[in-house]
Amino acid sequence: MALAQAAAEEARAAGEVPVGAVLVRGDEVIASGFNHPIGAHDPSAHAEMVALRAAAQAVENYRLPGCELYVTLEPCLMCAGAIMHARIARVVFGARDPKTGACGSVVDAFANPQLNHHTTVSGGVLEAECGAALKSFFAERRRASRAARAAARGEADAEAAPEADGEPARTEPH
Protein backbone atom coordinates (compact mmCIF):
# COMPACT_ATOMS: atom_id res chain seq x y z
CA MET A 1 0.00 0.00 0.00
CA ALA A 2 2.97 2.30 0.57
CA LEU A 3 3.76 2.10 -3.16
CA ALA A 4 0.16 3.00 -4.00
CA GLN A 5 0.41 5.97 -1.64
CA ALA A 6 3.58 7.10 -3.44
CA ALA A 7 1.72 6.88 -6.75
CA ALA A 8 -1.09 8.95 -5.24
CA GLU A 9 1.45 11.66 -4.42
CA GLU A 10 2.41 11.72 -8.11
CA ALA A 11 -1.23 12.48 -8.90
CA ARG A 12 -1.27 15.25 -6.29
CA ALA A 13 1.90 16.76 -7.77
CA ALA A 14 0.17 16.83 -11.16
CA GLY A 15 -2.86 18.61 -9.68
CA GLU A 16 -5.04 15.50 -9.88
CA VAL A 17 -7.05 13.80 -7.13
CA PRO A 18 -4.41 11.80 -5.20
CA VAL A 19 -5.31 8.19 -5.88
CA GLY A 20 -2.64 5.60 -6.60
CA ALA A 21 -2.66 1.92 -7.52
CA VAL A 22 -0.09 -0.86 -7.70
CA LEU A 23 -0.58 -4.26 -9.30
CA VAL A 24 1.52 -7.17 -8.01
CA ARG A 25 1.92 -10.85 -8.76
CA GLY A 26 3.55 -12.67 -5.89
CA ASP A 27 6.43 -10.44 -4.78
CA GLU A 28 6.78 -8.70 -8.14
CA VAL A 29 5.36 -5.25 -8.85
CA ILE A 30 4.02 -5.48 -12.39
CA ALA A 31 2.64 -1.97 -12.77
CA SER A 32 1.48 1.14 -11.01
CA GLY A 33 -0.72 4.05 -11.89
CA PHE A 34 -2.16 7.25 -10.58
CA ASN A 35 -5.24 9.33 -11.29
CA HIS A 36 -4.90 11.72 -14.22
CA PRO A 37 -8.23 12.06 -16.03
CA ILE A 38 -7.94 15.86 -16.15
CA GLY A 39 -4.46 15.98 -17.66
CA ALA A 40 -5.12 13.08 -20.01
CA HIS A 41 -8.58 14.36 -21.00
CA ASP A 42 -9.71 10.81 -20.34
CA PRO A 43 -12.56 9.94 -17.96
CA SER A 44 -11.20 6.41 -17.66
CA ALA A 45 -7.72 7.48 -16.47
CA HIS A 46 -8.33 6.34 -12.90
CA ALA A 47 -5.36 4.91 -11.02
CA GLU A 48 -6.70 1.36 -11.26
CA MET A 49 -7.32 1.59 -15.00
CA VAL A 50 -3.85 2.99 -15.63
CA ALA A 51 -2.25 0.20 -13.58
CA LEU A 52 -4.37 -2.48 -15.30
CA ARG A 53 -3.43 -1.18 -18.77
CA ALA A 54 0.27 -1.05 -17.91
CA ALA A 55 0.20 -4.53 -16.38
CA ALA A 56 -1.60 -6.01 -19.40
CA GLN A 57 1.05 -4.50 -21.67
CA ALA A 58 3.85 -5.77 -19.44
CA VAL A 59 2.62 -9.37 -19.42
CA GLU A 60 1.15 -9.16 -22.94
CA ASN A 61 -2.23 -10.43 -21.81
CA TYR A 62 -5.46 -8.68 -20.92
CA ARG A 63 -6.10 -11.35 -18.28
CA LEU A 64 -4.13 -10.93 -15.07
CA PRO A 65 -4.98 -14.01 -12.97
CA GLY A 66 -3.18 -14.37 -9.67
CA CYS A 67 -2.56 -10.64 -9.42
CA GLU A 68 -3.45 -8.34 -6.57
CA LEU A 69 -4.34 -4.68 -6.91
CA TYR A 70 -3.56 -2.24 -4.11
CA VAL A 71 -5.34 1.11 -4.40
CA THR A 72 -5.61 4.04 -2.01
CA LEU A 73 -9.34 4.61 -2.64
CA GLU A 74 -12.21 2.16 -2.99
CA PRO A 75 -12.69 1.42 -6.72
CA CYS A 76 -15.65 2.88 -8.58
CA LEU A 77 -18.02 0.81 -10.69
CA MET A 78 -16.03 1.40 -13.90
CA CYS A 79 -12.82 0.20 -12.27
CA ALA A 80 -14.59 -2.73 -10.59
CA GLY A 81 -15.77 -3.93 -14.00
CA ALA A 82 -12.27 -3.74 -15.45
CA ILE A 83 -10.84 -5.49 -12.38
CA MET A 84 -13.28 -8.37 -12.84
CA HIS A 85 -12.71 -8.52 -16.59
CA ALA A 86 -8.93 -8.72 -16.02
CA ARG A 87 -9.51 -11.58 -13.55
CA ILE A 88 -7.70 -9.87 -10.68
CA ALA A 89 -7.61 -12.26 -7.73
CA ARG A 90 -7.65 -9.71 -4.93
CA VAL A 91 -8.23 -5.99 -4.40
CA VAL A 92 -6.91 -4.22 -1.32
CA PHE A 93 -8.04 -0.63 -0.86
CA GLY A 94 -7.45 2.12 1.67
CA ALA A 95 -10.12 4.79 2.07
CA ARG A 96 -13.78 4.07 1.51
CA ASP A 97 -15.62 6.18 -1.07
CA PRO A 98 -19.13 7.04 0.16
CA LYS A 99 -20.05 8.66 -3.17
CA THR A 100 -18.88 6.18 -5.83
CA GLY A 101 -17.43 3.16 -4.01
CA ALA A 102 -18.27 -0.15 -5.67
CA CYS A 103 -16.86 -2.44 -2.97
CA GLY A 104 -19.69 -1.94 -0.53
CA SER A 105 -19.90 1.81 0.16
CA VAL A 106 -22.50 2.55 -2.55
CA VAL A 107 -22.80 -0.78 -4.34
CA ASP A 108 -20.90 -4.04 -4.01
CA ALA A 109 -20.08 -5.16 -7.53
CA PHE A 110 -17.87 -7.94 -6.22
CA ALA A 111 -20.64 -9.57 -4.17
CA ASN A 112 -22.84 -10.45 -7.15
CA PRO A 113 -22.90 -14.28 -7.32
CA GLN A 114 -24.20 -14.21 -10.90
CA LEU A 115 -20.91 -12.89 -12.25
CA ASN A 116 -18.49 -15.48 -13.54
CA HIS A 117 -15.37 -14.09 -11.85
CA HIS A 118 -15.06 -13.41 -8.15
CA THR A 119 -12.43 -11.11 -6.73
CA THR A 120 -11.61 -11.07 -3.03
CA VAL A 121 -11.80 -7.56 -1.56
CA SER A 122 -10.15 -6.19 1.58
CA GLY A 123 -10.92 -2.61 2.49
CA GLY A 124 -9.76 -0.13 5.07
CA VAL A 125 -6.02 -0.87 4.83
CA LEU A 126 -4.22 2.29 6.00
CA GLU A 127 -7.65 3.89 5.73
CA ALA A 128 -6.83 6.88 7.95
CA GLU A 129 -3.67 7.75 6.00
CA CYS A 130 -5.28 7.29 2.59
CA GLY A 131 -8.33 9.27 3.64
CA ALA A 132 -6.20 12.07 5.10
CA ALA A 133 -4.37 12.50 1.78
CA LEU A 134 -7.68 12.93 -0.03
CA LYS A 135 -9.17 15.23 2.61
CA SER A 136 -6.12 17.50 2.61
CA PHE A 137 -6.16 17.67 -1.20
CA PHE A 138 -9.80 18.75 -1.31
CA ALA A 139 -9.34 21.16 1.63
CA GLU A 140 -6.47 22.84 -0.21
CA ARG A 141 -8.53 22.97 -3.40
CA ARG A 142 -11.39 24.64 -1.52
CA ARG A 143 -8.99 27.16 0.07
CA ALA A 144 -7.52 28.02 -3.33
CA SER A 145 -10.99 28.42 -4.81
CA ARG A 146 -12.07 30.74 -1.98
CA ALA A 147 -8.86 32.78 -2.36
CA ALA A 148 -9.42 33.11 -6.11
CA ARG A 149 -13.01 34.24 -5.56
CA ALA A 150 -11.89 36.75 -2.91
CA ALA A 151 -9.17 38.08 -5.22
CA ALA A 152 -11.70 38.44 -8.02
CA ARG A 153 -14.07 40.30 -5.71
CA GLY A 154 -11.21 42.47 -4.51
CA GLU A 155 -10.27 43.41 -8.07
CA ALA A 156 -13.90 44.19 -8.89
CA ASP A 157 -14.20 46.27 -5.71
CA ALA A 158 -10.97 48.13 -6.51
CA GLU A 159 -12.29 49.07 -9.95
CA ALA A 160 -15.48 50.51 -8.44
CA ALA A 161 -13.72 52.24 -5.49
CA PRO A 162 -12.56 55.86 -5.47
CA GLU A 163 -8.96 56.64 -6.41
CA ALA A 164 -6.40 56.21 -3.67
CA ASP A 165 -5.45 59.94 -3.78
CA GLY A 166 -8.86 61.00 -2.53
CA GLU A 167 -10.19 62.12 -5.91
CA PRO A 168 -13.40 60.41 -7.00
CA ALA A 169 -13.03 57.78 -9.67
CA ARG A 170 -13.96 59.21 -13.07
CA THR A 171 -16.71 57.37 -14.85
CA GLU A 172 -16.85 59.50 -18.03
CA PRO A 173 -14.25 61.09 -20.22
CA HIS A 174 -13.48 64.86 -19.90
Residue, then its C-alpha position, 0 to 999 in steps of 0.5 A: m500500500a505504501l507504493a500506492q500511496a507514493a503513486a497517489e502523491e504523483a497524482r497530487a503533484a500533477g494537480e489531480v485527485p491523489v489516488g494511486a494503484v499498484l498491481v503485483r503478482g507474488d512479490e513482483v510489482i508489475a505496474s502502477g498508476f495514478n489518477h490523471p483524467i484531467g491531464a489526459h482528457d480521459p474519464s477512464a484514467h483512474a489509477e486502477m485503469v492505468a495500472l491495469r493497462a500497464a500490467a496487461q502491456a507488461v505481461e502481454n495479456y489482458r487477463l491478469p490471474g493471480c494478481e493483486l491490486y492495491v489502491t488508495l481509494e475504494p474502486c468505482l463501478m467502472c474500475a470494478g468492471a475492469i478489475m473483474h474482466a482482467r480476472i484480478a484475484r484480490v483488491v486491497f483498498g485504503a479509504r472508503d468512497p461514500k459517493t462512488g465506491a463499488c466495494g460496498s460503500v454505494v454498491d458491491a459489484f464484487a458480491n454479485p454471485q451471478l458474475n463469472h469471476h469473483t475477486t476477493v476484496s479487503g478494504g480499510v487498509l491504511e484507511a486513515e492515512c489514505g483518507a487524510a491524503l484525499k481530505s487535505f487535497f480537497a481542503e487545499r482545493r477549496r482554500a484556493s478556490r475561496a482565495a481566487r473568488a476573494a481576489a476576483r471580488g477584490e479586483a472588482d471592488a478596486e475598480a469601483a472604489p474611489e482613487a487612492d489619492g482622494e479624488p473620486a473615480r472618473t466614470e466619463p471622459h473629460 
